[in-house]
Amino acid sequence: MRKIICITTYPPRECGIATFAQDLIRAILSKFGESYSIKICAVESDTEKQTCTEDVEYVLDTSDISAYATLTRQLNENSEVKMVLVQHEFGLYAAQEEAFLQMLQQLLKPVILVFHTVLAQPSPALYRSVGRMMATCANLVVMTQNSREILLRDYQADGDKITVIPHGTHLVSFRDKSKLKDFYQLSGRRVLSTFGLLSPGKSIETTLDALPAIVKTNPSVIFLIIGKTHPGVLKVEGEKYRNLLEAKIKELHLEEHVLFINQYLELPVLLEYLQLTDVYLFTSSDPNQAVSGTFVYALSCGCPIIATPIPHALELLSDDSGIIFDFKNSEQLSEAANHLLADEKLRTQMKLVGLQKTAATAWENVAIAYASLFQKTGRGEEELIYSLPPIDTYHIRRMSRQWGIIQFSKGNRPDSSTGYTLDDTARALMAMCQVVATGQGKVKERYVKTYLNFIRYCQQPDGSFLNYVDKDGIFTSQNEEVGLDDSNGRAVCALGYFISCAGHFPAPWKEEAEAILKRTFQRFDRIESPRSIAFMLKGFYYYSRECPSAQTDACIWLLANKLAQIYRRTAEVHWRWFEAYLTYDNAILPEAMLLAHLAVGREEYKEIAHESFEFLLKKVFVGNRIQVVSNQGWMHKGKSSHGFGEQPVDVAGMVIALKTFYQVFKDEKYLRMQKDAFNWFLGNNHLHQIVYNPATGGCYDGLEENNINLNQGAESTVCYLMARLSLLSD
């Protein structure tokens, strides 16, 4: 592991940079804890002494000129330290600015400097000071494009040194707003809120002056002022500012419409307050405030926002995703608040736009960006090691209902109106069986029985299955409009897998599954879809392990020969595949042929499996990254490019198939590629963003050219879980 020292304020000190540093470091260690070790050099002063925690390895007293030289020597002499990350705010090092600049110049380790504030139109002294910082640091981080432009325009910075990495936000598992309001005794109220350490710069009085006009139109409004007074302000002037606000509340007769929450809230509680907020108000009076953590936290919680025009707000609230008003202009603020409170459709639109904008700024994605910068700065040849998330079935259990697993979700909230599918429920049966069989994660037997019952319910008298069921359990007209071969194949696959795991469940369940499976035998000669054949082959491979018989082997021979004939008709020297195009869930085809070989021993099946799989790997791997075939037009023979639009089902299928091929061929490259493919979910993709959401246990529905599809439906989430489970050793 490469050791990094981060020079920063740090908890228990209460300030924005301390919180930022803690969140950043936790995110990096959570995602790349096997690649990096990060320890703290806690910044303190003669008035702000540090209580050291186990994370703190050094302390820098910024008011002591000798402390800078001491720290420089300690870091230079420590061979374990490979890099230094400095959180910079001008006030932090102002007491001994020259000593700070000399420390940066004399450090022999690469330094990354994070500018939390970038001031435009600098004085000559500020210009020289920032210039010295930029000259001595290997790389610079700013949090907005505006800050980057100021450095380039006003400081003549080297653009190659500057990386824009946005302020991080926390992933949120959204809860019902009305239930949250009930819990916090705010039922029936229209909630405006603001939060952060209280100081005059927050300009809370701007909102108080606007409230009478807001209350006149919206009598149920309540304004939450969340946060303690800033410790620095408290030491200098006590509660003078809070007292001023309380006097104004009394003067304006707003006692029933303003609530102080005078606490430094734990993060989960803060996120709940933001989720129940109807409109978030950001009223900072400082035009030089480059970024605001409070602002982006509110945006990531789905809050429609009204904000003053600091650069960060102007950047994030473009495209009508929020409302900007002039500094200290209470009349504009009241008009904007009343407009938003009256327009639920607009608030919903702003929420969705805001969530999409902040998806890329999740701390997990910010950690990926910093880790990439660490690689660049350290010039290391080592590849990043992504930490595996724990196995989590919460979202799948939340999506499961009386009939099966709900097809789609809005964000992470199940959308029961979309009904159920055999496809998704069959996958869920396999995933939950594997969870039970491996003893990983939380699951109750009743989920497995629900899924099995649904498969039985979908089976028709002729042995075939229907796929689409509405929320009331009624088969829909989609069953007549869409081909059902693949869903039939998945049902057979799930039944075979369940039977192979049946020892973990009551014996009558196995008998029931076998009866359903045997009713499908009469359908085999009518199946022509390559994927349907492949899924059935996989199911019968599992079934044969538990219930070997001549009849089962005959089914495998029949299906495998069909798939082999399809391959021989299409495969050419430069196109070793079963079809004249690559579409979705491609890896199941060679994997099924390999499993057929394992079941009946025919070498031709093994040869086709290996030949076609190697062809597929060359089409979807670029270096150590997988880029599966786009669902926008697929990939046709003779064409090499396939654009964007990647689905979790395709990646998961590849992860699972790579394990099967390793088990047969014992080629270590398959294990390496399996890990690389799985890392697609964790951020090793063209957007460098997570597709699996660790806050919910859900998986986003797709990776597009410029954004993630933030809905977390059944297919994506179950496929992710199956891929994650395949990484477990047998």
N, C-alpha and C positions, 0 to 999 in steps of 0.2 A: 504494500500500500504506500501511496505517496502522501507525505505529511504536509499539511498546509497550516500556517498560522494566520488567523484572522484578527486584525487589530480593529477593535470596535467597542462601543458601549455594549453592555450585555446585562440581561436580567440577573439579579433582581432589580437593577436600575430600571426605572420606568421612563422610557422615552421611545420615540418612534424608531430610531436606528437600532436600539437594543432589541426591540421586538422583531424588526426586519432581519437582523443578523441571526437571531435564534431560529426564526422560521426558515431562512435560507439554509442554514447549516443542517437543521433537522431534515430538510428535504433532500439535500445532497447525500447525507449519510444514509437516509432511507433508501435511496435509489442506487447509490454507488458506494455503499459502505465497504465493499471488498476492493475498491479502487483507491479510495481516499480516506485519510484520517485527518480530521480538522480539529484543531485546538484553538483556544481563545487567548488573545492578549487583551485583557479588559482595560478599557480607557477609564481613568478616574482623574480627579483633581483634588485640590486641597479642600474644596467644598462638597465634592461628590466622591466619597470613599466607596470602594467596591467590596462587597461580601463575596468571597470567591466560592465558586462551585467546582465540581469535578471536571467541568469542561475547561476551566480557566487554568492555563499553564504559565502565563506571564501577566504582569500588571504594568501599565504605563501611566504614571502620574504626569499628566500633561502640564501641570504647573511647575514641575521640577525639571530644570534644564538638563541636569545630569542624567535623568531617567532615559532620555532618548539615546544617548551614547551607550548607556548600559544595555538597553534592549537591542541596539544594533549589534553590539559585540556578542550578546547571547545568541541571537539568531544566526549570525555569520558563523559562529563556532559549532552550532548544532548541525551535524551532518545529516540528521534525519529530516530536517526541514528542507523541503524542495521548492517552496513558493510562499509568498506573503500576499494576503488579500487585505486591503485597507479600506474600511468604510470611512468616507470623507464627508464631513460637514464643516464649513468654515469656522463656526464657533467652537468646535471641539479642540482645535489645536492653536487657537488664536493667542493663548497666553505665552507660548514659546514657538512662534511660527518658524523662526529661522532654524531652531533645533529640529523641528519636524522635517523641514525641507532637507537639512543635512542628513537626517536619518534615511530618507528616501534615496539620497544620492550615494550613501555609503553602504547600503544593504547589498550584499553580494548575491542574494537570491532574487529570482525574478519577482517583480512586484506588479500586482493588478490593483488599480485604484478605482473605487466605485464612487462616482460623484453623485451625492444625493441632491445637491443644488448646483446649478450652473448659472452664474450671473451675467446678463448681457451688458454691453457697453462698459467694460471694466475700466477702472482707474489705472494709471500707469503702474502703480504698486501691485494691484491685483493681477494685472496682465503678466507682470514679471513672475509673481508667485505661482500662478497657475502654469505658466510656461515652464518653470523649473520642475513642477510636478510631472507634467506631461513628458518632458525630456528624459526623466530618470526612470519612469515606469515602463514596463514591457507592454502593458495593455491598459486601456481605460474602459470603464463601463459607465454608461448613462442609461436612464430609464425611459426617455422619450426621444422621438426624432427631433423635437424642438431643441432639446439640450445638445444633441449632436450638431445641429446646424449652428447653434451659438458658438460651440467650440471651433468649428471650421471657419465661421465668418469672423468672429471677434477675437479669436486667440490663434488663428492660423495653425490649428492642430493638424497632425498627420492623420488623415482619415483612415489609414490602414490600421491604426492603433485603437480606433474607437469601435466598440461593440454596443449595440442597443439591446439591452435585456430588460424587459418591463418589470415593474414592481409585481411581486407574486401575489396571488390570491388563493384562498382556501377553497378546495372542492366542497360542495354542499350537497348533502342528501336531503332534498327538499321535503318539507312537511306541510300539512294542510294549514293555510293561513288562519282560517277561522278557529281551528283547534288551538293554535298557538296563542291567538288573542284571548281565548277562553282561559288558557292556562295562566297567562300573565295578567288576568283580570282587566283586559282591555276590550272585552266583547262589546260590539256595537259602536266602537270608536273608529274614526278615520285617523290613522296614525301617520304623523310626520315625525321624522327623527333625524338626529345628528349624533355623532360620537367622536371620541378622542379626548386626550388630555386637555383640560379646559385652560384657555389663556385668552387674553384680549384679541389676539390675532384671529381667533375663530369667528369673531364678529357675530356672536349669537344674538346680540341686540338687534341686528338687522331683521332676523326672523321675528323677534318679539314685536317690533314695530309693524311688521306685516300681518301679525296674527289677528288683530281685530277685524280686518277686512276679510280674512280667510274664514274666521269663525262666523261672521255675518252670513256668508253663503253656505258654510258647512258647519253647523252648530255642534256636530259630534266630534270635531277635530280635537286631537290631543297631540302636543308636541313633546317628544321625549328628548331630553338633553342627557346623553349617556356618557359618563366618564368622570373621573376624579380631576381635581385641579392639578395642573402640571407641577411636579415637585420643585422645579426651578422657580416657578412663579410663586409657589407656596412659601418658599424660603425668603423671598425678597419682599413680598407684599401680602402674604397670608391669603385669606379668602375675599380680598377686596373686590375682585371681578365677579365672583359668584354672588356676593352681597349686592353689587350693583344690579345684576340681572334679577335677583329676587325683588329688589325695590321696584324695578321697572314692571315686573309681573303684577305686583300689587297695584301700582299706579294705573295700569291699563286694565285692571280687573280680569286678569287672565288666570287666576288661581285654579280654576277648574279645567284649564286647557293646556297647562304646562306641568310636566313631571320631571324632576331631577332624579337621575339614577346615579348617585354619587359614589360609584364603585369602579374599580378596575376589573371589569368582568372577565371571567374565564372565557376562552374562545368559543366553546359550544353554546354558551348562553348568549354571547354577543351575536353569533350567527343566527340564533333563533329570533332575537329582537329585530335584526335586519330583515329576516324573512317575513315577519308580521307587519313590517313597515309598508305603508301605501305609497309614500313619496319621501325620498331622502333629500335632505337639504345640506348643501355644502356652501358655506358662506364666508370662506377665508377672505381676509382683506389684504393679503400679501400677494401682489402681482408677480413677485419673483419666486414664489413657491413652485419648484419644478415638478414635484409629484406629491401625491397624497395617498398613503396606505389606507386611510379611512374611506376615501372616495372609491378606490377599486374594490375594497371589501364589500361595500354596499352594492356596487355594480354586479359583483359575482353572486350576490344573494338575490338577484332579480329585481332590485329596487329601481323604479323610475327615478331619475335624478334631476334636480334643479341646482345649478352650480354657478359660482362666479368664474370669470374667464382666466383662471390660471392656465398655463400652457398644457398641463396634463388633461384638464377638463376639455379644452378646445380640441385636443387630439382625439380623445375617446368618445366625446359626445357629438362628433360630426355625423352627417347622414341622419339627422333628426332622431338620434338615439337618446337625446336628453335635451334639456332647455338651459340655455346660458342667460344670465342676467348680470347687469352691471354691479360692480362693487358697491356695497352699502345702499343699494337702491331697493328699499322695502316695497315700494309701489309695484315695481316690476316683479318682485318675488311673490307678492300676494296674487297678482294677475296670473302668473305662471302656475302657482299652486292650485288656484281655483279652476283653471283650465284643465289641469291634469286630473284633479279629483272628479271632475264632471265627465271625463272621457275614459271609460274603462277599456275600450278597444285600443286607445292610444297607449295607455299604461301597459297593456299586455304586449303591444308591439315593441315598446321600448324595452320591456323586460327581455323579450326574446333576442332582440338585437344586442342588448348588453351582455347577455349570457354567451352569445356566440363570440363577441369581441373578447371577453375575458377568458374564454376556454383556453386559449393559447397561453394565458398568463398564470395558470394554475402553478402552484409552487413546484409540482412535479416537473412541469415543462420548463420552468425557470431553472431548476436543478440541472436538467439536460443541457440547457444553454451554457450554464457555468461550467459544467464538466467538459463540454466541447472546448470552451475557452481555456480551461486548465490544460487540456491536451495540447492546444496550440501554443500556449505560453511555455509549457515545460518541454515542448518538442519531444514528447514521449512516443515511443513506438507501440506501447501497450494499448490493446483495445480496452474500451470501457467494459467493466463487468456489471451488468444490470442485476440488481437484487431481485429475487423472486418474491412476489407478494404472497402472503398466506392464502390458503384456499378459503374462499368465502362464498357461501350459498345464500346469503341474505336476500339478494335481489331476486334470485330464482324463486325462493320461498314466497317472497312478497308478490311475485307475478302469478303464483299458482292459486287457483280457485277451485270451485266445486267440480268443474268439468275437466280442467287440464291446466295448461299454462297459457296465459293471455298472450296474444300475438305481438302487440306493439305497446310502446309506452310513449308518453310525452315527457321528455327529459327522463327522470328516473321514476316517474309516477305511472303505474300501470294504467292503460287505457282499455277498460273492459268493453267499451263499445266495439272494439276491433275483433272480438271473439277469439276463437282458438283454431289451431291447425294440427292435423296429424303430424306434419313435418316437425313442428317445434316440440310437440309432446313426446314423440318418439325419441328425439335427441335428449330431452329432459329425462326420460326414463333411463337411457344409457348413462347419462352423467351422474344421476343420483344413485344408480346401482353401483357405479364405480366409487362414489364417495363412501357408500356403506361398505363396500368390499375392501377398500383401503384404510378405512377408519379415519379418513380425513374430513374436516369440516363438520358442520352441523346439518343433520337431516333426520327427518322422522319417517318411519316406514309408511305412514299414511300417504306421503307424497308419491312414493313408488306405486302404491295401490291405485291412487287417483289416476296416474298416467296409464297404468295397465288397463284400468277400466275404460279410459277414453279410447284406447286402441281397439278394445273389444267393441265399444259402441260404434266406432267408425266402420267396422267390418260389415260387408253386405253378404247376402245369402250365397252369392257365387264365389266368395272368398276374397274378393277385392275390397279395397278401402276407399271411402270418401275422405276428403282432406279438410274441408272448410266447415266450421260450426260457429254459429253466432253466439252471442252472450247468453242466450236462453236455451242453448243446446239444440238448435234447429239447423239442419244442413242447409247451406246457402246455395244460390244459383251459380256461384263460382265453380262449384263441382262439375257443372255442365259446360263451362266456358274454358277451363284450364286443364291441360293434360295432367293426369294423376299418376303416371307411371313412377316418377321419382319418389313421391310420397308413399306409394305402395312399397317400393324398395326399402325406404327408411323404416317403415313399420316392421318388415321382415327382419331387418338388421337389428332393430331394438329388441324384438322378441327373442332372437337368437342370443343376443348379449344377456338379456335378463335371465334366460334359462341357464346360461353358463355361470351366473352369479346366484342361482336360486337357493343355494345352500344357506344364504344369509336371510332367507325369508320363509314364511310359512309354506309348507308343502303344497297346499291346495292352489297357491298362486302359480307354482310351476306347472301344475296340471292344466290350469286355465290357459297359461301362455302357450303350452304345447298344443292344446286344442285349437287355439286361434291360428297358430303357425301351420298346422297340418291342413287347415281349410284353404290355405293359399296354394297348395301344391298344384291344383287343377289350373292355375293361372300361368304357370311357367312358360308354356309353349306360345303364349300370346305376347310376352314381354320382348320388346325390341330396343328400348332405350338403353344405351350403354351404361348410364349411371344407375338406372334401376337394376340392371343386371348386377352391377358391381356391389350395390348395397345388399342385394339378396345374397350374393356370394359371401360377403362379409358376415351376414347373419347366419348363414348355414355353416360357415367355418366355426363360429362360436358355438353353435348348437351341436356340431359334431364332437367338440371337445367334451361336452357333458353327456351327450346321447349318441355315441357312435353307432352307425347302422349302415347296411348296404343301401337302404333307401336314401339316406342323407348323402352318402357318397355319390349316388346316381344323380341327385339334384345338383351337386357341385359340378360333376362332369358336364351335365347338360348346360348349365349356366356358363361355366368357364369356356366350353367349346364355342358357345355363341359369341362370347367376348373376344376370343382368339380369332374367330372368323372375321369379325368386324375389324380387328386390328390388321389382319393380313390383307383385307380388301383396300385399306387406305394407306398403310405405311409405305413410305418411299425412303430413298437414301438420305434425303435431307429433311424428312418429315416423319419421324418415328412416333406416330400417334394414331389413336383410334378413330379420329374424325378429321375433317379437313379444316378444323378450327379448334382453338382452345377457348373454352367458355368458363363455366364456374365449377367449383369443387372438383378440379381436375385430378388431384392426387388420389382420389378414391379408385380410379381406374387401374393404374399399375399396382396399387396396394391390394386390390381385390384379386388380381392375377397371382400375386405373390402368396396370398393366403390360400388360394386354390391349390397352388403347388404344395404348400405345407400340409393341406388336408389330404390330397390324393397322390402326391409325389411325382407328378408329371413335369419333366424338365422344361418342356416347351413353355409352360406357363411361367416358369421362373425366368426364362430368357426374355420373353415378351415383357414381363414386369420390369426387369432391370433395364432393358433397352429403352422402353418408353419413359421410365422414371428419370433416367439420365437426360433424356431429351427435354423433359419438362423442367428439370433443375436448371438447365442452361437457359431456358426461356424466362425464368422468374427470379433468378438470383443475380444480383449485381454486386460483386465483391462479397462483403459480409452482410448484405441487406437483401431482404426479399421484397419484390414488387410484383404482386400477383396480377393476373390478367384483369384488365379493366372491364367493368360491366358496361362501359360506353362503347359498344361496337365489337367487343371481344378481340381475339387475335386470329386472323385468317392465314392460311398457308401462303408463304411468300412475302408476308409483311412482318416486320420486326418490331415496330413500335405499337404500344397499346395504351397510351394515354393514362388518365387518372380515373379513379372510381374503384377503390379496393374494398373488399368485403371481408369481415372477420371469418366467415365460413370457409373461405378459400385458404386463408392463412392457417386456420386451425386444422383443416384437412391435411395440409402439408406437414405441420408439426407432428401430427399423429402418424402419417405415413413414413416420415423419416425415422421414427422410432421402430416401426415394423421392419424397415429395410436394414437398420442397424442390427436388430436382433437376428436377422437371417444372414447378412453378409459380414457382420463384425467389422465393418469399415468405419474407422473413427471419424471420417469426414461427415458421415451422416449425423453423428452426435453433435458435431460443431455446427452443422447447418440447422439442426433442430433448434439449438439454442439461439442461433441468429434469427431464425424464422419467428420463434416465440417472442423475441425482443421487439418485433414489430408492434406487438400490443403495448410494450413498455416505453416506446419512443424511438426505436431504431427504424424510422420510416422517413419518407421524403419531407414531411412537415416537422420532424423531430418533436412530435407531441404524443402524449399517451393516448391509447385507444381504450385501454382498460381503466375504469374509474375505481380507485381503491376506497374512496369514501362511501360508495354505494354497493360495491361488489358487482356492479353491472359493467357492460361493455358497450361502447358507442357503436352506432349502426354502420359506420363507414368512414373511409378516409377519402376525401375529395381532393381536388387540385390545390385549393387554398384554405380549406377548413375541414373540421370534423363534423359529422352528423351527430349531434349531441343526444339524440334519442337512444334509449337503452332497451332495445326490444329483446324478445325471447331468443330468436335465432342467434344474435350476436353474443348475448350473455352466456347461453348454454354452450355455444361453440368455444368461447374463450375458456370456460371451465373444463371442457373436455381436453383442450390443448394443455391447460395447466396440469391437469391430472396425468397427462401422458408423460410429463417430465419426471414423475415419480419412478424410482427404480422398482422393478418387479421383485 
